[in-house]
Amino acid sequence: MTPVIVALYDDYGIATRVRTQLVADGFATDRVEVTSRLEAGQADAEPGDAFGERVANYFHTIFDQNQEQAQAEDFAARVLKGASAVTVHPRADYEIASARKILQQNKPAKLEELLG
């Protein structure tokens, strides 16, 4: 499994600012995603008739690789209630450290790391 870090923010503006910071730090735009009611991101590519189904499927794709079904449900429910998630796909240890620093300095409501 490739590493994934997901941070949840209560404010969409903060989530988009975090994405901008990550891209400015060198992350390719296809390795940083925002998922929210205002911007579905990769969740739109998931199967499902309604936004809620696609968001749930998206987070299950991320978390179920590590048997983290409860995390998937929690992230999906919180996005449906108005939170915004930033998902980062780092490729090396230095990118993991950089992503972690940027995500944490913006005070996420929740942060999950799936690193191996």
C-alpha positions as CSV (number, residue, x, y, z in Angstrom):
1,M,0.0,0.0,0.0
2,T,1.3,3.5,-0.8
3,P,1.3,6.0,2.0
4,V,-1.7,8.2,2.5
5,I,-2.3,11.0,5.0
6,V,-5.8,12.4,5.5
7,A,-6.5,15.5,7.5
8,L,-10.0,16.8,8.3
9,Y,-10.7,20.6,8.7
10,D,-13.9,22.2,9.8
11,D,-13.4,25.1,7.3
12,Y,-13.1,24.7,3.5
13,G,-10.9,27.8,3.2
14,I,-8.3,26.2,5.5
15,A,-8.4,23.0,3.5
16,T,-7.8,24.8,0.2
17,R,-5.0,26.9,1.8
18,V,-3.4,23.6,3.0
19,R,-3.6,22.2,-0.5
20,T,-1.9,25.3,-1.9
21,Q,0.8,25.1,0.7
22,L,1.4,21.4,-0.1
23,V,1.7,22.2,-3.9
24,A,4.0,25.1,-3.2
25,D,6.1,22.7,-1.2
26,G,6.5,20.5,-4.2
27,F,3.7,18.0,-4.1
28,A,2.2,17.4,-7.6
29,T,-1.4,18.5,-7.9
30,D,-2.5,14.9,-8.6
31,R,-1.2,13.8,-5.2
32,V,-3.1,16.3,-3.1
33,E,-6.9,16.2,-3.0
34,V,-9.6,18.2,-1.2
35,T,-13.0,16.5,-0.6
36,S,-15.9,18.6,0.6
37,R,-19.4,19.6,-0.2
38,L,-18.0,22.4,-2.3
39,E,-15.4,20.3,-4.1
40,A,-15.9,16.6,-4.5
41,G,-12.4,15.9,-5.8
42,Q,-11.7,12.2,-6.4
43,A,-14.9,11.2,-4.7
44,D,-16.7,12.1,-8.0
45,A,-14.9,9.2,-9.7
46,E,-16.3,6.7,-7.2
47,P,-19.5,4.7,-7.9
48,G,-22.8,5.9,-6.4
49,D,-25.9,7.8,-7.4
50,A,-25.6,10.4,-4.6
51,F,-22.8,12.6,-3.4
52,G,-22.9,10.8,0.0
53,E,-22.5,7.4,-1.5
54,R,-19.5,8.6,-3.6
55,V,-17.8,10.2,-0.6
56,A,-18.3,7.1,1.5
57,N,-16.9,4.9,-1.3
58,Y,-13.9,7.2,-1.6
59,F,-13.0,7.0,2.0
60,H,-13.6,3.3,2.1
61,T,-11.1,3.0,-0.8
62,I,-8.5,4.8,1.3
63,F,-9.1,3.3,4.7
64,D,-10.3,-0.2,4.0
65,Q,-6.9,-1.2,2.8
66,N,-5.9,-1.1,6.5
67,Q,-9.2,-2.5,7.8
68,E,-10.1,1.0,9.1
69,Q,-13.8,0.9,8.2
70,A,-14.8,3.0,11.2
71,Q,-12.4,5.8,10.1
72,A,-13.9,5.7,6.6
73,E,-17.4,6.1,8.0
74,D,-16.3,8.9,10.3
75,F,-14.5,10.9,7.6
76,A,-17.4,10.5,5.2
77,A,-20.0,11.6,7.8
78,R,-18.0,14.6,8.8
79,V,-17.5,15.7,5.2
80,L,-21.3,15.3,4.6
81,K,-21.8,17.6,7.7
82,G,-19.6,20.3,6.2
83,A,-16.0,19.5,7.0
84,S,-13.3,19.3,4.3
85,A,-10.7,16.6,4.0
86,V,-7.2,17.0,2.5
87,T,-5.7,13.7,1.3
88,V,-2.0,13.6,0.5
89,H,-0.1,10.8,-1.3
90,P,3.5,11.2,-0.3
91,R,6.2,9.1,-2.0
92,A,9.2,9.3,0.3
93,D,10.0,9.8,3.9
94,Y,10.9,13.5,3.4
95,E,7.5,14.0,1.8
96,I,5.7,12.3,4.7
97,A,7.5,14.6,7.1
98,S,6.7,17.7,5.0
99,A,3.1,16.8,4.6
100,R,2.7,16.0,8.3
101,K,4.2,19.4,9.2
102,I,2.0,21.4,6.9
103,L,-1.2,19.5,7.8
104,Q,-0.6,19.7,11.5
105,Q,0.4,23.4,11.5
106,N,-3.1,24.2,10.2
107,K,-4.7,22.4,13.2
108,P,-6.8,19.7,11.7
109,A,-9.9,18.4,13.6
110,K,-8.5,14.9,12.8
111,L,-5.5,13.4,11.1
112,E,-4.9,9.9,10.0
113,E,-1.7,8.4,8.6
114,L,-1.7,5.2,6.6
115,L,2.0,4.6,6.0
116,G,2.5,1.0,5.3
